[in-house]
């Protein structure tokens, strides 16, 4: 009965097209109002305690950092560096997009932000060189997913808050899958571009041009080194690293590249504040949702139900991937992590997966949700940048989704890809 009330009311509010955070909160109010099992103050108290978290403070600072660096010209310089390395290959500008998204993902931690920052630069450049609109938009949308896989990653921070997993270990665990993710996109892009005759920049590889691009973009390249080096070197926590990145981004954009104007600073603060407010509502209500589910013993029903189908680790991982892919298609990523993370960990443990291994697999699955209809946030952002219809882009993105599902299976069944770096760094 409890499960019917909770999930039934939640589904109803989603159908009514309410924002995900509001839908979660109202479903909790409905459950408490009907059952009377707990006081209404339970919601307010738990929302406050869940957001009163030091690790969670990393989110607004990483968001602000990414916005300041985009406004300060760092993203353009990352594009120039990537082009100097891979721009001469067949399909070079598609590869530049992928590599730059990987670099920018190590700054912003957000998939939609990565699509917006890099897409506005790379889409016109790709169209100018004869790439089709559909392929160009699809590459940008798919590459944007690297924003949440390459550390630092906002969903990884949320997963750590929801499950108690080490955020530092999650960041380290994301490197291997992130590189595999990027490499698979580059291989697919090369095949497609070679088939359709999309060439590189026609300049050939030049050490001199590489050195020049790196010289001009050295301050942008230092960002992931400072953030990740500081975390793994034990100099500061992920939250402190986020604060350092804001200060660094402001100094680089304002005083070194001199492109960060007062108007851009104000816009960065406004856009970051709006996004952070949305995220914290989802985190707060999602935490309450997860705790109410636990009190109602619904996680036990889900775990027993999945394990009742099979106790074979291979089958369990397939079921988890299918569930997460479907959830990613219809639910906002951070809400899905807050609700499902604590519930599914026992199921993943039954398949022999560690908390970090499952967390990375979960986030990569949900990252694919950024490019799958009907939610597909990256698709909507890419459509806004390119003017392409949602239907055309949804069709063009299908080959990328297929390749990324193969990547997900590799991540799920090959634990060392995720765990080797955390294990090595923690020795």
RASULDA-V720965 format. One record per residue. SS is DSSP state (@ for helix, = for strand, . for the rest). PHI is phi in radians with two decimals (999 if undefined). NEAR is the number of other C-alpha atoms within 12 Angstrom. Layout:
BEGIN
ss: {SS,SS}
phi: {PHI,PHI}
near: {NEAR,NEAR}
END
This chain:
BEGIN
ss: {.,@,@,@,@,@,@,@,@,@,@,@,@,@,@,.,.,.,.,@,@,@,@,@,@,@,@,@,@,@,@,@,@,@,@,.,.,.,.,.,@,@,@,@,@,@,@,@,@,@,@,.,.,.,.,.,@,@,@,@,@,@,@,@,@,@,@,@,@,@,@,.,.,@,@,@,@,@,@,@,@,@,@,@,@,@,.,.,.,.,.,@,@,@,@,@,@,@,@,@,@,@,@,@,@,@,@,@,.,.,@,@,@,@,@,@,@,@,@,@,@,@,@,@,@,@,@,@,.,.,.,.,@,@,@,@,@,@,@,@,@,@,@,@,@,@,@,@,.,.,.,.,.,@,@,@,@,@,@,@,@,@,@,.,.,.,@,@,@,@,@,@,@,@,@,@,@,@,@,@,@,@,@,@,@,@,@,@,@,@,@,@,@,@,@,@,.,.,.,.,.,.,.,.,.,.,@,@,@,@,@,@,@,@,@,@,@,@,@,@,@,@,@,@,@,@,@,@,@,@,@,@,.,.,.,.,.,@,@,@,@,@,@,@,@,@,@,@,@,@,@,@,@,@,@,@,.,.,.,.,.,@,@,@,@,@,@,@,@,@,@,@,@,@,@,@,@,@,@,@,@,@,@,@,@,@,@,@,@,@,@,@,@,@,@,.,.,@,@,@,@,@,@,@,@,@,@,@,@,.,.,.,@,@,@,@,@,@,@,@,@,@,@,@,@,@,@,@,@,@,.,.,@,@,@,@,@,@,@,@,@,@,@,@,@,@,@,@,@,@,.,.,.,.,@,@,@,@,@,@,@,@,@,@,@,@,@,@,@,@,@,.,.,.,.,.,@,@,@,@,@,@,@,@,@,@,.,.,.,@,@,@,@,@,@,@,.,@,@,@,@,@,@,@,@,@,@,@,@,@,@,@,@,.,.,@,@,@,@,@,@,@,@,@,@,.,.}
phi: {999,-1.06,-1.07,-1.11,-1.14,-1.13,-1.32,-1.14,-1.17,-1.08,-1.09,-1.09,-1.19,-1.17,-1.07,-1.31,1.18,-1.37,-0.98,-1.02,-1.11,-1.17,-1.06,-1.12,-1.07,-1.16,-1.15,-1.20,-1.07,-1.09,-1.09,-1.15,-1.14,-1.38,-1.50,1.16,-1.30,-2.65,-1.26,-1.08,-1.10,-0.99,-1.17,-1.10,-1.08,-1.29,-1.13,-1.17,-1.15,-1.24,-1.56,-1.49,-2.32,-1.11,-1.03,-1.19,-1.13,-1.13,-1.12,-1.07,-1.27,-1.14,-1.12,-1.14,-1.04,-1.08,-1.16,-1.14,-1.25,-1.16,-1.18,-1.52,1.55,-1.22,-1.13,-1.10,-1.25,-1.14,-1.06,-1.10,-1.13,-1.08,-1.13,-1.14,-1.54,-2.12,-1.13,-1.51,-1.23,-1.03,1.21,-0.98,-1.29,-1.16,-1.19,-1.04,-1.04,-1.15,-1.12,-1.15,-1.09,-1.14,-1.10,-1.20,-1.09,-1.37,-2.03,-1.56,1.30,-2.29,-1.24,-1.05,-1.12,-1.14,-1.06,-1.14,-1.21,-1.51,-1.09,-1.14,-1.56,-1.47,-1.05,-1.05,-1.15,-1.22,-1.11,-1.07,-1.73,1.64,-1.21,-1.23,-1.07,-1.14,-1.16,-1.06,-1.15,-1.16,-1.05,-1.12,-1.13,-1.19,-1.14,-1.05,-1.06,-1.08,-1.06,-1.85,-1.84,-1.24,-1.24,-1.29,-2.38,-1.10,-1.05,-1.17,-1.11,-1.09,-1.08,-1.08,-1.14,-1.27,-1.99,1.47,-1.19,-1.17,-1.12,-1.07,-1.15,-1.11,-1.04,-1.13,-1.18,-1.41,-1.12,-1.02,-1.04,-1.11,-1.14,-1.09,-1.02,-1.14,-1.10,-1.15,-1.14,-1.20,-1.12,-1.08,-1.12,-1.07,-1.05,-1.14,-1.20,-1.13,-1.16,-1.79,1.32,-1.47,-1.59,-1.49,-1.40,1.33,-1.69,1.36,-1.35,-2.41,-1.05,-1.08,-1.23,-1.09,-1.09,-1.13,-1.13,-1.24,-1.12,-1.28,-1.83,-1.05,-1.25,-1.28,-1.18,-1.24,-1.04,-1.10,-1.11,-1.17,-1.11,-1.32,-1.11,-1.15,-1.19,-1.31,-1.43,1.41,-1.39,-2.72,-1.37,-0.99,-1.17,-1.13,-1.11,-1.11,-1.14,-1.03,-1.16,-1.14,-1.07,-1.12,-1.08,-1.15,-1.12,-1.13,-1.26,-1.52,-1.88,-1.71,-1.50,0.99,-1.97,-1.56,-1.49,-1.05,-1.10,-1.18,-1.10,-1.09,-1.11,-1.12,-1.12,-1.17,-1.15,-1.15,-1.10,-1.09,-1.17,-1.10,-1.03,-1.11,-1.09,-1.19,-1.10,-1.14,-1.09,-1.10,-1.21,-1.12,-1.13,-1.06,-0.99,-1.11,-1.23,-1.14,-1.04,-1.14,-1.08,-1.41,1.09,-1.22,-0.98,-1.09,-1.13,-1.16,-1.08,-1.11,-1.16,-1.21,-1.25,-1.23,-1.26,-2.86,-1.88,-1.39,-1.01,-1.11,-1.18,-1.07,-1.12,-1.09,-1.10,-1.09,-1.12,-1.09,-1.06,-1.20,-1.12,-1.16,-1.07,-1.08,-1.32,-2.14,-2.23,-1.08,-1.02,-1.15,-1.12,-1.08,-1.15,-1.09,-1.47,-1.56,-0.92,-1.11,-1.25,-1.55,-0.99,-1.07,-1.16,-1.10,-1.09,-1.15,-1.59,1.49,-1.63,-1.37,-1.08,-1.21,-1.04,-1.13,-1.05,-1.14,-1.08,-1.11,-1.18,-1.16,-1.03,-1.19,-1.10,-1.10,-1.08,-1.17,-2.11,-2.05,-1.12,-1.58,-1.32,0.62,-1.01,-1.04,-1.13,-1.15,-1.12,-1.12,-1.11,-1.12,-1.32,-1.68,1.38,-1.36,-1.28,-1.06,-1.13,-1.15,-1.20,-1.08,-1.25,-1.21,-1.44,-0.97,-1.03,-1.18,-1.10,-1.07,-1.08,-1.24,-1.14,-1.08,-1.06,-1.06,-1.13,-1.08,-1.08,-1.14,-1.72,-2.12,-1.02,-1.00,-1.02,-1.63,-1.76,-1.15,-1.24,-1.03,-1.11,-1.18,-1.27,-1.62,-1.29}
near: {13,27,26,19,25,32,25,21,28,32,22,20,24,24,15,13,16,18,22,35,36,28,32,42,37,31,36,45,31,29,32,28,21,19,20,15,18,19,18,22,17,26,31,20,18,27,29,20,20,31,30,17,23,22,32,35,28,39,44,38,40,51,46,42,47,53,42,45,48,44,35,39,36,45,50,34,37,44,43,36,35,38,39,36,32,34,37,26,30,30,39,42,46,53,44,46,53,50,44,47,50,49,46,55,49,50,53,52,47,49,51,43,46,48,50,40,44,54,46,30,33,44,38,23,29,36,22,16,24,23,31,28,29,30,39,48,48,51,54,56,55,58,59,50,53,57,51,53,52,47,49,55,55,50,49,51,47,47,45,35,37,39,31,23,27,27,38,39,38,48,47,39,43,49,37,33,46,44,30,29,44,39,23,32,43,37,26,32,39,31,23,28,30,20,13,16,19,31,29,30,26,19,18,20,20,18,15,14,22,26,19,18,25,25,19,26,31,24,31,44,34,27,40,37,24,31,41,36,26,25,29,28,17,17,16,21,29,42,32,27,37,42,28,31,45,38,25,34,46,38,27,33,36,26,17,21,27,20,25,27,22,17,15,25,28,17,20,33,26,19,23,29,21,17,25,28,19,23,34,34,30,35,44,40,41,45,44,40,48,38,31,36,32,23,17,25,18,28,28,22,20,25,29,20,17,28,26,16,16,20,22,19,22,22,24,33,38,30,27,41,37,24,25,36,36,26,32,34,28,28,39,40,46,44,39,42,43,44,39,42,42,37,34,43,36,27,38,38,25,26,30,24,31,30,36,42,44,48,52,51,53,48,53,50,45,48,54,51,43,50,49,41,28,21,28,38,37,46,46,32,34,44,32,22,30,35,22,25,21,30,20,24,37,33,21,29,38,26,26,37,37,21,25,40,30,24,31,40,32,29,38,40,27,23,31,23,30,38,33,23,25,27,20,14,18,16,7}
END
